[in-house]
Amino acid sequence: MTGPKLIAGRWKGRKLLAPQGHDTRPTNIRARQAVFDILAHAPWCDLQAANVLDVFAGTGAYGLEALSRGAVSASFIEHAPAALSALKANIAALKPENARLIAADALHPSTGTPHDLVFLDPPYGQALLAPALDALAAKGWLAPGAIIVAELGPNDTLEIPAPLAERTHGKAHLKIWRV
């Protein structure tokens, strides 16, 4: 089944495969566009120099969009079998040289390497953001000063003392902050 498409960069307009059913919720294109507009114009983010981590990756839209726009590398953490299959197909279709797929549970990751731009888009309503961030930090996935972009559902909460940016698009509430 065809899913979202990439917005800009070298793969602009390329469609991504999304798994059928309701277990994977691809990010709304307006929400993703808003995130990348913020990152592109923010003095605190250099997307061209970013090592990206896409957690609860699903189709890989966040990480692949970052690569399309010039990010140095992207690692994708996904655990759901249908999403993993779609993500593998999306990476194979685009053939990025600097993508790494990690089939793992974000709450129990293996030891990783530091990333400076991290996207977290967990299933809504399951309170997975805080435990995933704690687990990723404990296993070395977050670089000092990393920028975190989180997508929360309508009933999800996560208190951030000093967010760099916040936006709401449909059901998605986006929060961006620095570790």
C-alpha positions as CSV (number, residue, x, y, z in Angstrom):
1,M,0.0,0.0,0.0
2,T,1.3,3.5,-0.9
3,G,1.8,5.8,2.0
4,P,3.3,9.3,2.5
5,K,5.6,11.0,0.1
6,L,8.8,12.8,0.7
7,I,8.4,16.6,0.7
8,A,11.8,18.1,-0.5
9,G,15.4,17.4,-1.3
10,R,16.9,14.8,-3.7
11,W,13.9,12.4,-3.3
12,K,11.2,15.0,-3.4
13,G,7.8,13.5,-4.4
14,R,8.9,9.9,-3.9
15,K,6.2,7.8,-2.3
16,L,6.9,5.6,0.6
17,L,5.4,2.2,1.3
18,A,3.2,2.0,4.4
19,P,1.9,-1.2,6.0
20,Q,-1.8,-1.9,5.7
21,G,-4.0,-1.7,8.8
22,H,-4.0,0.7,11.7
23,D,-0.9,-0.4,13.6
24,T,1.3,2.1,11.9
25,R,0.2,5.7,11.7
26,P,2.3,7.7,9.2
27,T,2.9,11.3,10.2
28,N,0.6,13.8,8.6
29,I,2.5,15.5,5.8
30,R,1.6,18.9,7.2
31,A,3.1,18.1,10.5
32,R,6.2,16.7,8.9
33,Q,6.5,19.8,6.7
34,A,6.1,22.0,9.8
35,V,8.9,20.2,11.6
36,F,11.3,20.5,8.6
37,D,10.4,24.2,8.1
38,I,11.3,24.8,11.7
39,L,14.5,22.9,11.5
40,A,15.6,24.5,8.2
41,H,15.2,28.0,9.6
42,A,16.4,27.5,13.2
43,P,19.8,28.8,14.2
44,W,20.1,25.9,16.6
45,C,19.8,23.2,14.0
46,D,22.2,22.3,11.1
47,L,20.3,19.6,9.2
48,Q,23.2,19.2,6.7
49,A,25.5,18.1,9.5
50,A,23.0,16.0,11.4
51,N,23.3,12.4,12.4
52,V,19.6,11.5,12.6
53,L,17.9,8.8,14.8
54,D,14.3,8.0,13.8
55,V,12.7,6.1,16.7
56,F,9.4,4.3,16.3
57,A,10.3,4.8,12.6
58,G,7.3,3.2,10.9
59,T,7.7,4.1,7.2
60,G,10.9,6.0,8.0
61,A,9.4,9.2,6.7
62,Y,11.2,11.5,9.3
63,G,14.7,9.9,8.8
64,L,14.3,9.6,5.0
65,E,13.1,13.2,4.7
66,A,16.2,14.3,6.7
67,L,18.5,12.2,4.4
68,S,16.7,13.7,1.3
69,R,17.5,17.1,2.6
70,G,21.1,16.4,3.2
71,A,21.6,14.9,6.6
72,V,24.8,13.0,7.1
73,S,23.3,9.7,8.2
74,A,20.1,8.2,9.6
75,S,19.5,5.3,11.9
76,F,16.0,3.8,12.1
77,I,14.7,1.9,15.2
78,E,11.5,-0.1,14.6
79,H,10.1,-3.2,16.2
80,A,6.7,-3.9,14.6
81,P,7.0,-6.6,11.8
82,A,4.7,-4.9,9.2
83,A,6.4,-1.5,9.7
84,L,9.9,-3.1,9.6
85,S,8.9,-4.7,6.2
86,A,7.7,-1.4,4.8
87,L,10.8,0.4,6.2
88,K,13.2,-2.1,4.6
89,A,11.4,-1.7,1.3
90,N,11.5,2.1,1.5
91,I,15.3,2.1,2.3
92,A,15.9,-0.4,-0.5
93,A,13.9,1.7,-3.0
94,L,15.8,4.9,-2.2
95,K,19.2,3.3,-1.7
96,P,20.7,5.8,0.7
97,E,24.4,5.1,1.4
98,N,24.1,6.3,5.0
99,A,21.1,4.6,6.4
100,R,21.1,1.9,9.1
101,L,18.0,-0.1,10.2
102,I,17.9,-1.5,13.7
103,A,15.1,-4.0,14.4
104,A,14.7,-3.3,18.1
105,D,12.3,-2.3,20.7
106,A,12.9,1.4,21.5
107,L,12.3,0.7,25.2
108,H,15.1,-1.9,25.2
109,P,17.7,-0.8,22.6
110,S,21.2,-2.2,22.4
111,T,24.1,0.2,23.0
112,G,24.2,2.8,20.2
113,T,26.2,5.7,18.9
114,P,25.3,9.3,19.7
115,H,22.9,11.1,17.3
116,D,22.3,14.8,17.4
117,L,18.9,15.0,15.8
118,V,16.3,12.5,17.2
119,F,12.7,12.0,15.9
120,L,10.3,10.1,18.2
121,D,6.9,9.3,16.9
122,P,5.5,6.5,19.1
123,P,2.0,5.1,18.9
124,Y,-0.4,7.6,20.5
125,G,-1.9,7.0,24.0
126,Q,0.7,4.5,25.2
127,A,3.0,6.8,27.2
128,L,6.1,5.6,25.4
129,L,8.0,8.9,25.0
130,A,9.6,9.3,28.4
131,P,10.6,5.6,28.8
132,A,12.0,5.5,25.3
133,L,14.1,8.7,25.9
134,D,15.4,7.3,29.1
135,A,16.3,4.0,27.5
136,L,18.0,5.7,24.5
137,A,20.0,8.0,26.8
138,A,21.1,5.2,29.0
139,K,22.4,3.2,25.9
140,G,24.3,6.1,24.4
141,W,22.0,7.0,21.5
142,L,21.7,10.7,22.4
143,A,24.6,13.1,21.8
144,P,25.1,15.9,24.3
145,G,22.9,18.8,23.2
146,A,20.9,16.6,20.8
147,I,17.8,18.1,19.4
148,I,14.7,16.0,20.1
149,V,11.6,16.2,17.9
150,A,8.6,14.4,19.4
151,E,5.1,13.8,18.1
152,L,2.5,13.4,20.7
153,G,-1.1,12.4,20.3
154,P,-4.2,14.4,21.5
155,N,-4.2,12.8,25.0
156,D,-0.4,12.4,25.4
157,T,1.6,14.7,27.7
158,L,5.2,15.3,28.1
159,E,6.5,18.3,30.2
160,I,9.5,20.0,28.6
161,P,10.9,22.9,30.7
162,A,12.1,25.0,27.8
163,P,10.9,23.8,24.4
164,L,12.6,25.3,21.3
165,A,9.3,25.1,19.4
166,E,5.8,23.6,19.7
167,R,3.1,23.2,17.0
168,T,-0.2,21.4,16.7
169,H,-1.3,19.9,13.3
170,G,-4.5,17.9,13.4
171,K,-4.2,15.3,16.1
172,A,-0.4,15.7,16.3
173,H,1.2,17.9,18.9
174,L,4.9,18.5,18.0
175,K,7.5,19.4,20.6
176,I,11.1,20.3,19.9
177,W,13.8,20.7,22.5
178,R,17.5,20.3,23.3
179,V,18.7,17.6,25.6
